[in-house]
Amino acid sequence: MTHIGFLSTYPPTRCGLASFTESLSAAIADVSDLEPVIVRAITADEPPAPPAMLSHRVAAHLLAGDPGSATDAAARLNACAVAVIQHEYGIFGGADGAEILSLMDQLTVPSIVVLHTVLASPTRHQRAVLEAVCSSATMVVVMTQHARTVLLNAVTLPAHKVQVIPHGARAHSESTRPAQGASSARLLTWGLISPGKGLEWSIRAVSELRGRGTDVHYIVAGQTHPKLVAAHGEAYRESLLELVADLDLRDHVTFLGRYLDPGYLDELLEGASVVLLPYESTDQATSGVLAEAVAARVPVIATAFPHAVELLSGGAGIVVPHRNPRAIAEAVASLLSHPAPSALPREDGAEHADQPSWSAVARRYMMLVDGLVDSQAA
């Protein structure tokens, strides 16, 4: 059997890249005859998980700061037809994740680098690392046209080497959305909690709505990011709880501090009137939460990070300025009165035109993989 290698964080690690790689690798296995092989990237504070907690597909670990594990990881990837590398500055060792370069130098098979962060104004060293990673890769994948434009402006790279393949999302069955209106409106944000999520601005928006006579219930679902807990404990979550108390919103804001398996997330989405994404970042190139919400046809209100600007332009929600609770409140009121057309159920049950399923995304990757394998064989 032919294998396809993946280098990334991976469950039981809980982060966006781990979820992305789990979903993409499973989808590729479903639509092709390739068997995924995972090299799981971990840091020194996250030792290899017990075998019982790992997928049978995890073949090796890349431990930050351990050259021996990099050699072993490269050997595992070289036994595959193609290596797919998820890139984020913080998951590999060295300054700005520079240790990934020594591993890539050892690869003898074609490689696809998937960029999850594309900064408009990287530091000099971030730019150097990114340029070296992209230069070493056979192909580079970004998830939005905006990210492709930013990348080609930031580094010297042949344009034909960069392809856009969108973030995938689970297929959602049609369900009855809750009736829109002040008496039943439920707002939802989910995912790992950290200061970059900007949750304080959504909480203040709930207070703003309440002051206008619009009664909503805001659910914040998810655990605090493990790395944040390790460094600072639950200080950020506690600050949010204090804000809720100060604004007298205890009956209007609920924190669900638990891991969101797909079934539980579906329950939350079925009851949601609006998904709020008040992210702080102005550079965020992709958001799995945004992709999932759009695929589930729940109206989205998001700050103006690039993925939101691009994906919501088709009418699936509203983009608002950063750190502006009044703008969030006005957008919520607007969507409760007039739901976003692209978020309404479709009679034919077709997937959202701008948000492909994981199986559709996997087929896009397979076209790219097949082309690289054919070129190497020629």
The 8 nearest C-alpha neighbors of each residue, nearest first, counted from 0:
[[1, 2, 33, 34, 32, 79, 3, 35],
 [2, 0, 33, 34, 80, 79, 3, 32],
 [1, 3, 34, 79, 33, 35, 80, 0],
 [4, 2, 35, 79, 81, 80, 36, 34],
 [3, 5, 82, 36, 76, 79, 35, 37],
 [6, 4, 83, 37, 82, 84, 38, 36],
 [5, 7, 84, 38, 39, 37, 85, 83],
 [8, 6, 85, 40, 39, 9, 5, 84],
 [7, 9, 17, 40, 39, 16, 12, 41],
 [8, 10, 17, 12, 39, 7, 11, 21],
 [11, 9, 12, 17, 13, 53, 8, 18],
 [10, 12, 13, 9, 52, 53, 48, 17],
 [13, 11, 10, 9, 14, 17, 8, 41],
 [14, 12, 11, 10, 17, 15, 18, 9],
 [15, 13, 17, 16, 12, 18, 191, 8],
 [14, 16, 18, 17, 19, 287, 13, 286],
 [17, 15, 19, 18, 14, 8, 20, 7],
 [16, 18, 9, 8, 20, 14, 19, 15],
 [17, 19, 21, 15, 16, 20, 22, 14],
 [20, 18, 16, 22, 17, 21, 23, 15],
 [21, 19, 23, 17, 22, 18, 24, 16],
 [20, 22, 18, 24, 19, 23, 25, 17],
 [21, 23, 19, 25, 20, 24, 26, 18],
 [24, 22, 26, 20, 25, 21, 19, 27],
 [23, 25, 27, 26, 21, 22, 20, 35],
 [26, 24, 28, 22, 23, 27, 21, 29],
 [25, 27, 29, 23, 358, 28, 24, 361],
 [28, 26, 361, 24, 30, 29, 25, 31],
 [27, 29, 25, 26, 31, 30, 33, 34],
 [28, 30, 26, 27, 31, 25, 358, 32],
 [31, 29, 27, 28, 26, 358, 362, 361],
 [32, 30, 33, 28, 27, 29, 365, 362],
 [31, 33, 28, 34, 30, 1, 0, 29],
 [34, 32, 2, 1, 31, 28, 3, 35],
 [33, 35, 2, 28, 3, 1, 36, 32],
 [36, 34, 3, 2, 4, 24, 33, 37],
 [37, 35, 4, 56, 3, 5, 57, 58],
 [38, 36, 57, 5, 56, 58, 39, 4],
 [37, 39, 6, 59, 60, 58, 5, 57],
 [38, 40, 60, 8, 7, 9, 37, 61],
 [41, 39, 61, 8, 7, 60, 62, 38],
 [42, 40, 62, 45, 61, 39, 63, 8],
 [41, 43, 63, 45, 44, 62, 40, 46],
 [42, 44, 45, 46, 63, 62, 41, 64],
 [45, 43, 42, 46, 41, 229, 226, 63],
 [44, 46, 42, 43, 41, 47, 48, 12],
 [47, 45, 44, 48, 43, 41, 42, 62],
 [48, 46, 49, 45, 60, 41, 50, 62],
 [47, 49, 46, 52, 50, 53, 11, 51],
 [48, 50, 51, 52, 47, 53, 46, 11],
 [51, 49, 53, 52, 48, 54, 55, 47],
 [50, 52, 49, 53, 54, 48, 55, 11],
 [53, 51, 50, 49, 48, 11, 54, 10],
 [54, 52, 50, 51, 55, 57, 48, 11],
 [53, 55, 56, 57, 52, 10, 51, 50],
 [54, 56, 57, 53, 58, 50, 36, 37],
 [55, 57, 54, 36, 37, 58, 35, 53],
 [58, 56, 37, 55, 54, 59, 38, 36],
 [57, 59, 37, 38, 56, 36, 60, 75],
 [60, 58, 38, 57, 72, 39, 61, 37],
 [61, 59, 39, 38, 40, 62, 72, 68],
 [60, 62, 40, 68, 69, 39, 72, 41],
 [61, 63, 41, 65, 42, 68, 60, 40],
 [62, 64, 92, 42, 65, 91, 61, 41],
 [63, 65, 92, 62, 66, 93, 98, 43],
 [64, 66, 67, 68, 62, 63, 69, 61],
 [67, 65, 69, 68, 64, 70, 63, 62],
 [68, 66, 70, 69, 65, 71, 72, 62],
 [67, 69, 71, 61, 70, 66, 65, 72],
 [70, 68, 72, 66, 67, 71, 102, 61],
 [71, 69, 73, 67, 68, 72, 74, 66],
 [70, 72, 68, 74, 69, 73, 75, 67],
 [71, 73, 69, 75, 74, 70, 68, 61],
 [72, 74, 76, 70, 75, 71, 106, 102],
 [73, 75, 77, 71, 72, 76, 70, 78],
 [76, 74, 72, 78, 73, 77, 71, 79],
 [75, 77, 73, 78, 4, 79, 74, 82],
 [78, 76, 74, 79, 75, 108, 107, 73],
 [77, 79, 76, 75, 74, 80, 2, 108],
 [80, 78, 2, 3, 77, 76, 81, 4],
 [79, 81, 3, 2, 108, 1, 78, 372],
 [82, 80, 109, 3, 79, 110, 108, 4],
 [81, 83, 4, 110, 5, 76, 111, 3],
 [84, 82, 111, 5, 110, 4, 112, 6],
 [85, 83, 112, 6, 5, 113, 111, 86],
 [84, 86, 113, 7, 112, 6, 114, 83],
 [87, 85, 114, 113, 115, 84, 112, 88],
 [86, 88, 89, 115, 90, 116, 85, 114],
 [89, 87, 96, 95, 90, 86, 91, 116],
 [88, 90, 87, 91, 96, 95, 92, 86],
 [91, 89, 87, 88, 96, 40, 92, 41],
 [92, 90, 96, 63, 89, 99, 98, 88],
 [93, 91, 63, 96, 98, 64, 97, 90],
 [94, 92, 96, 97, 98, 95, 91, 64],
 [93, 95, 96, 97, 92, 98, 124, 88],
 [96, 94, 88, 97, 125, 93, 89, 128],
 [95, 97, 91, 92, 88, 93, 94, 98],
 [96, 98, 93, 99, 95, 94, 100, 128],
 [99, 97, 92, 93, 100, 96, 101, 91],
 [98, 100, 102, 97, 101, 91, 96, 103],
 [99, 101, 103, 98, 102, 97, 104, 132],
 [102, 100, 104, 103, 99, 98, 105, 69],
 [103, 101, 105, 99, 104, 100, 69, 73],
 [102, 104, 100, 106, 105, 101, 99, 135],
 [103, 105, 101, 102, 106, 100, 135, 107],
 [104, 106, 103, 102, 73, 107, 101, 70],
 [107, 105, 103, 104, 108, 73, 77, 102],
 [106, 108, 77, 105, 109, 104, 73, 103],
 [107, 109, 77, 106, 81, 110, 80, 82],
 [110, 108, 81, 137, 82, 371, 107, 111],
 [111, 109, 82, 137, 136, 81, 83, 108],
 [110, 112, 83, 138, 139, 136, 137, 84],
 [111, 113, 84, 139, 83, 85, 136, 140],
 [114, 112, 140, 85, 86, 139, 141, 84],
 [113, 115, 86, 141, 116, 140, 112, 85],
 [114, 116, 87, 86, 113, 285, 284, 117],
 [117, 115, 114, 284, 87, 118, 283, 285],
 [116, 118, 284, 146, 150, 119, 115, 114],
 [119, 117, 121, 120, 282, 116, 149, 150],
 [118, 120, 149, 121, 117, 282, 153, 150],
 [121, 119, 118, 122, 153, 126, 282, 117],
 [122, 120, 118, 125, 126, 119, 123, 124],
 [123, 121, 125, 124, 126, 120, 127, 118],
 [122, 124, 126, 125, 127, 121, 128, 120],
 [123, 125, 127, 126, 122, 128, 95, 121],
 [126, 124, 122, 128, 127, 121, 123, 129],
 [125, 127, 129, 123, 124, 128, 121, 130],
 [128, 126, 124, 130, 125, 129, 131, 123],
 [129, 127, 131, 125, 130, 126, 97, 132],
 [130, 128, 132, 126, 131, 127, 125, 133],
 [129, 131, 127, 133, 128, 132, 154, 134],
 [130, 132, 134, 128, 129, 133, 135, 127],
 [133, 131, 129, 135, 134, 130, 128, 136],
 [134, 132, 136, 130, 135, 131, 129, 139],
 [133, 135, 131, 132, 136, 130, 156, 137],
 [136, 134, 132, 133, 131, 137, 103, 104],
 [137, 135, 133, 110, 138, 134, 111, 112],
 [136, 138, 110, 109, 111, 135, 139, 160],
 [139, 137, 111, 160, 136, 161, 112, 110],
 [140, 138, 161, 112, 111, 113, 160, 162],
 [141, 139, 113, 162, 163, 161, 112, 114],
 [140, 142, 163, 114, 143, 113, 147, 146],
 [141, 143, 165, 164, 163, 166, 285, 140],
 [144, 142, 146, 145, 163, 141, 165, 147],
 [143, 145, 147, 146, 148, 163, 142, 141],
 [144, 146, 148, 143, 147, 149, 305, 309],
 [145, 147, 149, 143, 144, 148, 284, 150],
 [148, 146, 144, 150, 145, 149, 141, 151],
 [149, 147, 145, 151, 146, 150, 152, 144],
 [148, 150, 146, 152, 147, 151, 119, 153],
 [151, 149, 153, 147, 152, 148, 146, 154],
 [150, 152, 148, 153, 149, 154, 147, 156],
 [151, 153, 149, 150, 154, 148, 155, 119],
 [154, 152, 150, 151, 149, 119, 155, 126],
 [155, 153, 151, 130, 152, 156, 150, 126],
 [154, 156, 151, 130, 157, 153, 152, 134],
 [155, 157, 154, 158, 151, 134, 160, 133],
 [158, 156, 159, 160, 155, 161, 151, 134],
 [157, 159, 160, 161, 156, 151, 162, 147],
 [160, 158, 157, 161, 162, 156, 138, 139],
 [159, 161, 138, 158, 157, 139, 162, 156],
 [162, 160, 139, 159, 158, 140, 138, 163],
 [161, 163, 140, 139, 141, 164, 160, 159],
 [162, 164, 141, 142, 140, 143, 165, 144],
 [163, 165, 142, 141, 162, 140, 166, 360],
 [166, 164, 142, 167, 143, 163, 360, 355],
 [165, 167, 142, 290, 164, 168, 287, 360],
 [168, 166, 357, 356, 355, 360, 165, 290],
 [169, 167, 356, 291, 357, 290, 294, 170],
 [168, 170, 356, 357, 171, 291, 167, 294],
 [169, 171, 356, 168, 172, 294, 350, 357],
 [172, 170, 295, 169, 173, 294, 350, 265],
 [171, 173, 174, 170, 348, 295, 350, 349],
 [174, 172, 171, 344, 348, 175, 345, 295],
 [175, 173, 176, 172, 269, 344, 171, 295],
 [174, 176, 177, 173, 269, 344, 178, 270],
 [175, 177, 269, 174, 178, 270, 272, 271],
 [178, 176, 270, 179, 272, 175, 271, 183],
 [177, 179, 176, 180, 183, 184, 272, 175],
 [180, 178, 335, 184, 177, 183, 272, 336],
 [181, 179, 182, 335, 184, 183, 178, 336],
 [180, 182, 213, 214, 184, 183, 215, 179],
 [183, 181, 180, 184, 214, 215, 213, 179],
 [184, 182, 181, 180, 185, 179, 178, 215],
 [183, 185, 215, 181, 272, 180, 182, 179],
 [186, 184, 216, 271, 272, 215, 217, 183],
 [185, 187, 217, 273, 274, 271, 272, 216],
 [188, 186, 274, 218, 217, 275, 219, 271],
 [187, 189, 219, 275, 274, 220, 218, 276],
 [190, 188, 220, 221, 219, 187, 191, 288],
 [189, 191, 221, 192, 220, 188, 288, 222],
 [190, 192, 224, 222, 223, 221, 193, 189],
 [191, 193, 223, 224, 222, 190, 221, 196],
 [192, 194, 195, 196, 224, 223, 191, 235],
 [195, 193, 196, 197, 235, 192, 198, 279],
 [194, 196, 279, 197, 193, 278, 280, 192],
 [195, 197, 278, 194, 198, 193, 279, 277],
 [198, 196, 278, 277, 279, 195, 199, 200],
 [199, 197, 201, 200, 196, 202, 277, 194],
 [198, 200, 202, 201, 197, 203, 239, 242],
 [201, 199, 203, 324, 198, 202, 197, 322],
 [202, 200, 204, 198, 203, 199, 324, 205],
 [201, 203, 199, 205, 204, 200, 198, 206],
 [202, 204, 206, 200, 205, 201, 324, 199],
 [203, 205, 324, 207, 201, 328, 206, 202],
 [206, 204, 208, 202, 207, 203, 209, 201],
 [207, 205, 209, 203, 204, 208, 210, 202],
 [206, 208, 204, 210, 205, 209, 203, 328],
 [209, 207, 205, 211, 213, 210, 206, 328],
 [208, 210, 206, 212, 213, 211, 207, 214],
 [209, 211, 207, 208, 212, 206, 213, 205],
 [212, 210, 208, 209, 213, 207, 214, 206],
 [211, 213, 209, 210, 214, 208, 181, 207],
 [214, 212, 208, 209, 181, 211, 215, 210],
 [213, 215, 181, 209, 212, 182, 208, 216],
 [216, 214, 184, 185, 181, 213, 217, 251],
 [215, 217, 251, 185, 252, 186, 184, 218],
 [218, 216, 186, 252, 187, 185, 251, 253],
 [217, 219, 253, 187, 252, 254, 220, 186],
 [220, 218, 254, 188, 189, 187, 255, 253],
 [221, 219, 189, 255, 254, 218, 256, 188],
 [222, 220, 256, 190, 257, 191, 189, 258],
 [221, 223, 256, 191, 257, 192, 258, 224],
 [222, 224, 192, 191, 225, 193, 228, 221],
 [223, 225, 191, 227, 192, 226, 193, 222],
 [226, 224, 228, 227, 223, 229, 13, 222],
 [227, 225, 229, 228, 224, 230, 231, 223],
 [226, 228, 230, 224, 229, 225, 231, 232],
 [227, 229, 232, 225, 231, 226, 230, 233],
 [230, 228, 226, 227, 232, 231, 225, 224],
 [229, 231, 227, 228, 232, 226, 225, 233],
 [232, 230, 228, 227, 229, 234, 233, 235],
 [231, 233, 228, 234, 229, 230, 227, 235],
 [232, 234, 236, 235, 228, 237, 231, 223],
 [235, 233, 237, 236, 232, 238, 231, 228],
 [236, 234, 238, 237, 233, 239, 194, 193],
 [237, 235, 239, 238, 233, 234, 240, 223],
 [236, 238, 240, 234, 239, 235, 233, 241],
 [239, 237, 241, 235, 236, 240, 234, 242],
 [238, 240, 242, 236, 241, 237, 243, 199],
 [239, 241, 237, 243, 242, 238, 244, 236],
 [242, 240, 238, 244, 239, 243, 245, 237],
 [241, 243, 239, 245, 240, 244, 246, 238],
 [242, 244, 240, 248, 246, 241, 245, 249],
 [243, 245, 247, 241, 242, 246, 249, 248],
 [244, 246, 242, 247, 243, 241, 248, 240],
 [245, 247, 243, 244, 248, 242, 206, 203],
 [248, 246, 244, 245, 249, 243, 250, 206],
 [249, 247, 251, 243, 250, 246, 252, 244],
 [248, 250, 251, 252, 247, 243, 244, 253],
 [251, 249, 248, 252, 253, 216, 247, 243],
 [250, 252, 216, 248, 249, 217, 215, 253],
 [253, 251, 217, 249, 216, 218, 248, 250],
 [254, 252, 218, 219, 217, 255, 251, 249],
 [255, 253, 219, 220, 256, 218, 252, 221],
 [256, 254, 220, 257, 221, 219, 253, 218],
 [257, 255, 222, 221, 254, 220, 258, 223],
 [258, 256, 221, 222, 255, 259, 220, 223],
 [257, 259, 221, 222, 260, 256, 220, 190],
 [260, 258, 264, 263, 257, 261, 221, 220],
 [259, 261, 263, 262, 264, 258, 265, 257],
 [262, 260, 264, 263, 265, 259, 266, 169],
 [263, 261, 265, 264, 260, 266, 259, 267],
 [262, 264, 266, 265, 260, 261, 259, 267],
 [263, 265, 261, 267, 266, 262, 259, 268],
 [266, 264, 268, 262, 263, 267, 269, 261],
 [267, 265, 263, 269, 264, 268, 262, 270],
 [268, 266, 264, 270, 265, 269, 271, 263],
 [269, 267, 271, 265, 270, 266, 264, 297],
 [270, 268, 266, 267, 271, 265, 176, 174],
 [269, 271, 268, 267, 177, 266, 176, 272],
 [272, 270, 268, 185, 273, 269, 186, 187],
 [271, 273, 185, 184, 186, 177, 297, 179],
 [272, 274, 186, 298, 271, 299, 297, 187],
 [273, 275, 187, 299, 186, 188, 298, 300],
 [274, 276, 300, 188, 187, 301, 299, 277],
 [275, 277, 301, 278, 300, 188, 302, 274],
 [278, 276, 302, 197, 301, 275, 196, 198],
 [279, 277, 196, 197, 276, 280, 195, 302],
 [278, 280, 195, 197, 196, 321, 277, 281],
 [281, 279, 282, 278, 283, 304, 195, 196],
 [280, 282, 304, 283, 279, 303, 305, 278],
 [283, 281, 280, 118, 304, 284, 305, 119],
 [284, 282, 304, 285, 280, 281, 305, 116],
 [285, 283, 306, 116, 305, 146, 282, 117],
 [286, 284, 306, 283, 115, 142, 287, 166],
 [287, 285, 289, 288, 290, 306, 284, 283],
 [286, 288, 290, 289, 291, 285, 166, 15],
 [289, 287, 291, 286, 290, 292, 190, 189],
 [288, 290, 292, 286, 287, 291, 293, 307],
 [291, 289, 287, 293, 288, 292, 168, 294],
 [290, 292, 294, 288, 168, 289, 293, 287],
 [293, 291, 295, 289, 294, 290, 297, 288],
 [292, 294, 296, 290, 295, 291, 297, 289],
 [293, 295, 291, 296, 292, 351, 354, 290],
 [294, 296, 292, 293, 297, 171, 291, 268],
 [297, 295, 342, 293, 294, 343, 292, 298],
 [296, 298, 342, 292, 295, 273, 293, 299],
 [299, 297, 273, 316, 342, 315, 339, 274],
 [300, 298, 316, 274, 273, 275, 301, 297],
 [299, 301, 317, 275, 316, 318, 276, 274],
 [302, 300, 276, 318, 277, 275, 319, 299],
 [301, 303, 319, 277, 321, 318, 320, 304],
 [302, 304, 318, 308, 320, 319, 307, 305],
 [303, 305, 281, 307, 283, 306, 302, 282],
 [306, 304, 308, 307, 284, 283, 309, 282],
 [307, 305, 285, 309, 284, 308, 304, 310],
 [308, 306, 310, 309, 305, 304, 311, 303],
 [307, 309, 305, 306, 311, 303, 310, 312],
 [310, 308, 306, 307, 312, 311, 305, 143],
 [309, 311, 307, 312, 308, 306, 313, 353],
 [312, 310, 315, 313, 316, 307, 314, 308],
 [311, 313, 314, 310, 309, 308, 315, 316],
 [314, 312, 311, 315, 310, 341, 353, 309],
 [313, 315, 341, 312, 316, 311, 339, 340],
 [316, 314, 341, 311, 342, 339, 298, 313],
 [317, 315, 299, 298, 311, 314, 300, 339],
 [316, 318, 300, 299, 319, 301, 311, 330],
 [317, 319, 301, 302, 303, 300, 308, 316],
 [320, 318, 302, 303, 301, 326, 317, 327],
 [321, 319, 302, 303, 323, 322, 326, 318],
 [320, 322, 302, 323, 279, 319, 303, 277],
 [323, 321, 200, 324, 320, 279, 277, 197],
 [322, 324, 326, 325, 321, 320, 327, 200],
 [325, 323, 204, 327, 200, 326, 203, 328],
 [324, 326, 328, 327, 323, 204, 329, 207],
 [327, 325, 329, 324, 328, 323, 330, 319],
 [328, 326, 324, 330, 325, 329, 204, 331],
 [329, 327, 204, 325, 331, 326, 330, 208],
 [328, 330, 326, 332, 331, 327, 333, 325],
 [329, 331, 333, 327, 328, 332, 326, 334],
 [332, 330, 328, 334, 333, 329, 335, 327],
 [331, 333, 329, 335, 330, 334, 328, 336],
 [332, 334, 330, 336, 331, 335, 337, 329],
 [335, 333, 338, 337, 331, 336, 332, 330],
 [334, 336, 332, 179, 333, 180, 337, 338],
 [335, 337, 333, 334, 332, 338, 180, 179],
 [336, 338, 334, 335, 333, 339, 340, 332],
 [339, 337, 334, 335, 340, 336, 298, 342],
 [338, 340, 342, 315, 341, 316, 298, 314],
 [341, 339, 342, 343, 338, 314, 315, 337],
 [342, 340, 315, 314, 339, 343, 296, 313],
 [343, 341, 296, 315, 298, 339, 297, 340],
 [342, 344, 340, 341, 296, 345, 339, 338],
 [345, 343, 173, 342, 346, 296, 348, 174],
 [346, 344, 348, 347, 343, 349, 173, 342],
 [345, 347, 348, 344, 349, 173, 343, 350],
 [346, 348, 349, 345, 344, 350, 173, 351],
 [347, 349, 345, 346, 350, 173, 172, 344],
 [350, 348, 347, 351, 345, 346, 352, 344],
 [351, 349, 352, 348, 355, 294, 356, 354],
 [350, 352, 354, 353, 294, 349, 355, 293],
 [351, 353, 354, 350, 355, 349, 294, 313],
 [354, 352, 351, 355, 310, 313, 293, 350],
 [353, 355, 351, 352, 294, 290, 356, 293],
 [356, 354, 167, 359, 353, 360, 168, 357],
 [355, 357, 168, 167, 359, 358, 169, 170],
 [356, 358, 167, 360, 168, 359, 361, 26],
 [359, 357, 361, 26, 356, 360, 362, 30],
 [360, 358, 362, 356, 361, 357, 355, 363],
 [359, 361, 357, 363, 362, 358, 167, 356],
 [362, 360, 358, 364, 27, 363, 359, 26],
 [363, 361, 365, 359, 364, 360, 366, 358],
 [364, 362, 360, 366, 361, 365, 359, 367],
 [363, 365, 361, 367, 362, 366, 368, 360],
 [364, 366, 368, 362, 367, 363, 369, 361],
 [367, 365, 369, 363, 364, 368, 370, 362],
 [366, 368, 364, 370, 365, 369, 371, 363],
 [369, 367, 365, 371, 370, 366, 364, 372],
 [370, 368, 372, 366, 371, 367, 365, 373],
 [369, 371, 373, 367, 368, 372, 374, 366],
 [372, 370, 374, 368, 373, 369, 375, 367],
 [371, 373, 369, 375, 374, 370, 368, 376],
 [374, 372, 376, 370, 375, 371, 369, 377],
 [375, 373, 371, 377, 376, 372, 370, 369],
 [376, 374, 372, 373, 377, 371, 109, 108],
 [375, 377, 373, 374, 372, 371, 370, 369],
 [376, 374, 375, 373, 372, 371, 370, 369]]
